[in-house]
Amino acid sequence: MTTAVKRIGVLTSGGDAPGMNAAVRAVVRTAAGMGIECVGIRRGYHGLISGDFVTLTGNDVSHILSEGGTMLYTARCEEFLTVEGRKKAVSMCKLLGIEAVVAIGGDGTFRGALELSRMGVPVVGIPATIDNDVGCSNYTIGFDTACNTAIECIDKLRDTMQSHERCSVVEVMGRHAGFLALYVGIAVGATAVLIPERELDFERDVVEPIRNARLKGNTHFMIVVAEGVGSAVDIGRQIHETIGLDPRVTVLGHIQRGGTPSARDRETASRMGYAAVKSLAEGNFNTVIGTHMGDLKALPIEEALQMTKHVQMDRYEVLEAMHVR
Ligand code: ADP
């Protein structure tokens, strides 16, 4: 089979997400099937600069499909933000015969990949972040698993909150976006969900939902707060000061990044990894593989980075409709 590249690198960068391993596996196995040699680059762009490479065969990625985290490790790399750092990375690629790089991560990772492509190393990006905040793709690897993890934790919290007739304030991740919070909030039947995309009106968004729930006979309340809104501890304090409840605050934190990837994340990661290598093999360089209405598309990376995606605010209507008794 004739392919546009004979040796490629694969790296994971930025925040980790369950399913990154599945994507690495798909890249390595697809490449192997096409006769393309695949090199794992450790610790994101750090490894590209320092030459922290390991040759990967199909066998080397056995048993990682079901594992959370990333076998290649991930990191944030300040040096890659500098031209000097990127020059070192390009030299390393040349020295070790890496003809193209598959970069698995979020928008930051793709901005780095774009710079790399401008310096002559072809790239392709695969969106993986639990925040789902990549504009060019409806879905990002890791989101589903993180939602399920958060839901499982909140269900457990609900059991004890119900027994004690308490108010619970739970902070979930999402960086500057509210995808995770709103999705999880609907899935757990939250009393209220606070996200950064909706300017906070404490009376409307917190006090009224609790009051209405109480009037309908509820004795426990679940408030889901996206980390982008601010501290759940502050929200809890404000609830105490305004309506006298004594909320228990839980910050779910990094637990949301771990765990065995869900079926959706494994399947999406496998398809994206396959599409990324196919794109490089066909000489379709400098793209990001995104999902659009369930299908995968390779979009030019510059265009992909300019795209924006918004939380569907009509989901609030669903949330509120579930409060009717
Ligand atoms: P994510 O990929 O999850 O959005 P970050 O925003 O932390 O994560 O980006 C990951 C890494 O990508 C950064 O540590 C840096 O090495 C690289 N990067 C981000 N933005 C740029 C940029 N504008 N130019 C070059 N490299 C970048």
Boltz pocket constraint, residues with backbone or C-beta under 6 A from the ligand:
constraints:
  - pocket:
      binder: B
      contacts: [[A, 13], [A, 14], [A, 15], [A, 45], [A, 75], [A, 76], [A, 77], [A, 78], [A, 80], [A, 81], [A, 82], [A, 105], [A, 106], [A, 107], [A, 108], [A, 109], [A, 110], [A, 111], [A, 112], [A, 113], [A, 115], [A, 128], [A, 129]]
      max_distance: 6.0
